[in-house]
Structure formats: structure tokens, C-alpha cells
Amino acid sequence: MANDFSKEVRVAFADYLEEFNDELVLSQAVNKYRIGSVDAERMNNTIWRPQPYIAQSYDGMDQTGNWGASTQLSVPSSIGFQKVSLFQLDARELRDGLQENRLARAARQKLASDINVALMNTAANEGSIVVKRSAAASGYDDIAEADAAMNELGVGMGDRYACLSSRSYNAMAGNLAARNVMGSKVTRAYERAYVGNVAGFETMKLDYANRLTAATATSVTVNGANQYYTPTATTTTNGQKLPVDNRYQTISITVGGGTVKVGDSFTIAGVNSVHHITKGD
């Protein structure tokens, strides 16, 4: 009978955790919210986070009739994806640290890519502020238009990021490099295809940007008038109050041709967006 000795098994990911963070390009531009592991398990990996209040103000000292109740709205944060990257080494193969490290590096790269792509798809498919363009982004005006659209809705002016595909980013760098009055910024744009901060946005170049196909739906009409949604804080089920996710609304439409698909944006005649605080049209 052959000897069968215990072998040492080491977790290689510990050696690469710090490098892993460096590859999370898009995830560096989003806020991270963490809860304890025990709480996460007990709450089914979902926690409800309160939305900020938007107050009202009135003129004059006599405020009779202006009193009203406040509604606390919340948004669920949950773990939606559980990605795993596997590799297998037996006890003998574990003696070759080179292979162990290379496989761990490959797994780290794939998981980093999965996180970035998930964030990109969420922004592309569910973004609620849209700037219409008939050609690819190529210069300052494209970013400035996004800046104006956000300002008009009262979106905070700090921590804004513009994540562009490599072709769009390089086209913007070419636009910047053609300017001869901006010194070192032009030099970096020409030598390194680097754009940097533009119109209040820190720009980021992506090597994995997806491309949404153009809208094909035609003759789209809303079925029925007065379709609206009033946000509520809670709903009662079997005598128990539960929070409500107010981020989505279902409307009925008729499509004459083509298909309405995820990522399409639309406008409704007579329905305008407003500033979140001032309510300015």
C-alpha cells in the first residue's frame, strides 16, 4: 500500500487581493455600502436604505393649512450576483507555485471584469438621464451636454464620472490634442490619449464598453390617459408593514412596429422633467 501523506493547501487569492482592487476600474467610481455578514444572512442579503428628504417651503408667518405628513421612502440594496471562478490543482500540482499563481491571477482578472461589466450594464440599461446624439461622442460639447442635463435636475455637482468606450475616449483625446492653447493638457492628450477632467466629469477609458443597438420601435403610444404613480413608504401584507421599492413603474403601451427593448429611452409629449428641489420645469 502506497504512502498517503497530508499535503499543505494554501489559498492563493490572499496574494492578489490588493492587485485585484487595482483592476476594478468602473467600480472605483461608485459608492460602496457594506453590512455585517451576520446581518446580511439574516436579511437575505438585502438592506433597505432611506432616500434623502426633499422639503417644501412657504411664504409668510401664518402657515395654517400648510402642515402635512412626511413620507420616508427607501431603496433596497442587495447582492444580485454571486460570481465564482474555479481552478483545480491536486496535491502534486500545488508544488508548482508558478501555475498556482497564474491560475489565481486569471481568476482575479475574470472576477474583476464581471464586476465592471455588471456596473456598466446597469448604468447603460437603467440610466434615467439621457443625452440624445446621432453620432459617437467626440468632444467637449458631448460631455458638457451631460453636465447641463444633470444640473437641470439638481444632481450633485461632485464625483461625476464619464465612462467612455476606447474609440469614443480616443476621439475626444484627438479633439483635445487639436487645441494648441492648453499646454501640458494637449501634450498628454496627444502622447497618451489622456483626457482627464472635462466639464466637471472625470473621464475613464473602458476596454469592455458594450454597445446598445439603436431603437427600432415605431408608432409607440401610451394606452390610456392619467397613468401615474404615487410613491408610498410601505405596503401591508398579512398585517405586516413592508417597505416599497418605488424605483419602477409599469405603463401600458402599443407598438406599431419594431420592438421596445431594454435600454431604450423615450419621451412623452407634455410630460417634462423637473429639478428635484426647485421643481423648475
C-alpha positions in Angstrom: 0.0 0.0 0.0 1.4 3.4 -1.0 2.0 6.1 1.5 -0.7 8.8 1.6 0.7 11.9 3.5 -1.3 15.0 4.2 -0.4 18.0 2.0 -0.5 21.7 2.7 -3.1 23.6 0.8 -2.7 27.4 0.5 -5.3 30.0 -0.6 -3.6 31.9 -3.4 -6.1 34.7 -3.5 -4.6 36.3 -0.5 -1.5 37.2 -2.5 -3.6 39.0 -5.1 -6.3 40.8 -3.2 -4.5 44.1 -3.3 -3.9 43.8 -7.0 -7.5 42.8 -7.6 -8.7 46.2 -6.3 -6.5 47.9 -8.9 -8.3 46.2 -11.8 -11.8 47.3 -10.7 -11.8 50.3 -12.9 -15.5 51.2 -13.1 -16.3 50.1 -9.5 -13.9 52.8 -8.2 -16.4 55.4 -9.4 -19.3 54.1 -7.4 -20.1 54.2 -3.7 -19.7 51.0 -1.7 -22.1 50.2 1.1 -21.2 47.3 3.4 -23.2 45.5 6.1 -22.1 42.8 8.5 -22.0 39.3 7.3 -24.4 38.0 10.0 -26.9 40.8 9.3 -26.7 40.1 5.6 -27.5 36.4 6.1 -30.4 37.2 8.4 -31.8 39.8 5.9 -31.5 37.6 2.8 -28.6 39.8 1.6 -30.9 42.8 1.2 -31.0 46.0 3.2 -33.3 49.0 2.7 -31.5 52.4 2.6 -33.5 55.6 3.2 -33.7 58.2 0.4 -33.0 61.8 1.3 -36.0 64.0 2.1 -36.9 66.8 -0.3 -38.6 69.6 1.8 -41.0 72.3 0.9 -41.1 75.9 1.9 -43.9 78.5 2.2 -44.1 82.3 2.4 -45.4 84.3 5.5 -45.7 83.7 9.2 -49.2 82.2 9.1 -48.7 78.6 8.0 -52.2 77.4 8.8 -53.2 74.8 6.3 -49.6 74.0 5.2 -49.0 71.3 7.7 -48.6 67.8 6.2 -47.3 64.4 6.9 -43.8 63.2 5.8 -43.2 60.1 3.8 -39.9 58.2 4.3 -39.0 56.3 1.1 -36.4 53.6 0.9 -34.4 51.8 -1.8 -33.3 48.1 -1.5 -29.6 47.3 -1.8 -29.0 43.6 -2.4 -26.4 41.1 -3.6 -27.6 40.3 -7.0 -24.7 38.3 -8.4 -22.6 35.6 -6.9 -19.8 35.0 -9.4 -17.3 32.2 -8.9 -14.1 31.5 -10.9 -12.7 28.0 -10.3 -9.5 26.1 -10.9 -8.3 22.8 -9.8 -4.9 21.6 -8.6 -4.1 18.3 -6.9 -1.6 18.0 -4.1 1.3 17.4 -6.5 0.5 20.3 -8.8 0.3 22.6 -5.8 4.1 22.2 -5.5 4.4 24.4 -8.6 3.8 27.8 -7.3 4.0 29.3 -10.7 0.9 27.6 -12.0 -1.0 28.3 -8.8 -0.2 32.0 -9.0 -1.1 32.2 -12.7 -4.4 30.5 -12.3 -5.2 32.7 -9.3 -4.3 35.8 -11.4 -6.6 34.7 -14.2 -9.5 34.1 -11.8 -8.9 37.5 -10.3 -9.0 39.2 -13.7 -12.2 37.5 -14.7 -14.0 38.4 -11.4 -12.8 42.0 -11.8 -14.2 42.0 -15.3 -17.5 40.6 -14.2 -17.9 43.3 -11.6 -17.1 46.1 -14.0 -19.4 44.7 -16.8 -22.3 44.4 -14.3 -21.9 48.0 -13.3 -21.7 49.1 -16.9 -24.8 47.2 -17.9 -26.8 48.6 -15.0 -25.8 52.2 -16.0 -26.5 51.7 -19.7 -29.8 49.9 -19.3 -31.3 51.7 -16.3 -29.8 55.2 -16.6 -32.6 57.8 -16.3 -30.8 60.9 -17.7 -30.3 60.6 -21.5 -28.5 62.9 -23.9 -29.5 62.3 -27.5 -26.7 62.1 -30.0 -26.8 61.0 -33.7 -23.1 60.2 -33.8 -20.4 58.9 -31.4 -19.2 61.2 -28.7 -16.1 63.1 -29.8 -15.5 66.3 -27.9 -16.2 68.7 -25.2 -19.8 69.5 -26.3 -20.9 65.9 -25.7 -19.7 65.9 -22.0 -20.9 69.5 -21.4 -24.4 68.4 -22.6 -24.5 65.7 -20.0 -23.3 68.2 -17.4 -26.2 70.5 -18.3 -28.8 67.7 -18.2 -27.7 66.7 -14.6 -27.6 70.3 -13.4 -31.1 70.9 -14.6 -32.4 68.0 -12.5 -30.4 69.1 -9.4 -27.9 66.2 -9.4 -25.0 67.0 -7.1 -22.0 68.5 -9.0 -19.3 66.5 -7.3 -18.0 63.0 -8.0 -19.1 62.8 -11.6 -17.6 60.3 -14.0 -17.9 59.9 -17.8 -17.0 56.3 -18.7 -16.4 56.0 -22.5 -15.5 53.3 -24.9 -11.9 53.3 -26.1 -13.0 54.7 -29.5 -15.1 57.5 -28.1 -12.4 58.3 -25.5 -9.6 58.5 -28.1 -11.8 60.6 -30.4 -12.2 63.0 -27.5 -8.5 63.0 -26.9 -8.0 63.8 -30.6 -10.4 66.7 -30.3 -8.4 68.0 -27.3 -5.0 67.4 -29.0 -6.0 69.6 -31.9 -6.2 72.6 -29.5 -2.9 74.4 -29.3 -3.6 76.8 -26.4 -3.8 74.4 -23.4 -0.2 73.5 -22.8 0.5 70.2 -21.0 -3.1 69.0 -21.2 -2.8 69.0 -25.0 0.6 67.2 -24.9 -0.8 64.4 -22.7 -3.8 64.1 -24.9 -1.5 63.7 -28.0 1.1 61.4 -26.4 -1.0 59.2 -24.1 -4.6 59.7 -25.4 -5.4 61.1 -22.0 -8.4 63.3 -21.5 -8.8 63.8 -17.7 -11.4 66.2 -16.3 -13.8 67.6 -18.8 -16.8 69.8 -18.0 -17.0 68.6 -14.4 -16.6 64.9 -15.2 -13.5 62.7 -14.6 -13.3 60.7 -17.7 -12.5 57.0 -17.8 -11.5 54.8 -20.7 -13.1 51.3 -20.8 -11.9 48.3 -22.8 -15.1 46.4 -22.2 -17.8 49.0 -23.1 -21.0 47.4 -24.5 -22.9 48.8 -27.4 -26.7 49.2 -27.2 -28.4 48.7 -30.6 -30.4 51.6 -31.9 -34.1 51.8 -31.1 -36.4 50.1 -33.7 -39.8 50.7 -32.2 -42.1 53.0 -34.2 -45.6 54.5 -33.6 -45.4 53.9 -29.9 -48.4 55.2 -28.0 -49.4 55.1 -24.3 -52.6 53.2 -23.7 -55.0 55.3 -21.6 -54.7 58.7 -20.0 -53.8 59.6 -16.4 -51.3 56.8 -15.9 -49.3 58.0 -12.9 -47.6 56.6 -9.9 -47.7 57.9 -6.3 -44.7 56.7 -4.2 -45.6 55.1 -0.9 -43.3 54.2 2.0 -44.8 50.8 3.0 -47.3 48.2 2.0 -49.2 45.9 4.4 -49.1 42.2 3.7 -50.8 39.8 6.2 -50.9 42.6 8.8 -47.2 43.3 8.4 -45.8 46.5 7.0 -43.0 46.1 4.5 -41.0 48.8 2.6 -41.8 49.5 -1.0 -39.4 49.8 -3.9 -40.5 53.0 -5.8 -37.9 53.0 -8.5 -40.1 51.5 -11.2 -43.5 52.0 -12.7 -45.4 49.9 -15.2 -47.2 51.6 -18.1 -49.2 50.2 -20.9 -48.1 51.0 -24.5 -48.9 49.9 -28.1 -46.1 49.4 -30.5 -46.8 49.9 -34.2 -43.6 48.4 -35.5 -40.2 47.1 -34.2 -39.6 46.2 -30.6 -39.2 48.1 -27.4 -36.2 46.6 -25.6 -34.1 47.1 -22.5 -32.0 50.3 -22.7 -34.4 52.2 -25.0 -35.3 55.7 -23.8 -38.4 57.7 -24.7 -40.2 60.9 -24.0 -43.9 61.6 -23.6 -45.4 64.8 -25.1 -46.5 67.2 -22.4 -44.6 65.4 -19.7 -41.4 67.3 -18.7 -38.7 66.6 -16.2 -38.2 69.0 -13.3 -35.5 70.0 -10.9 -35.7 67.7 -7.9 -35.6 70.5 -5.3 -36.9 73.7 -7.0 -39.4 71.8 -9.2 -38.4 74.1 -12.0 -39.7 72.9 -15.4 
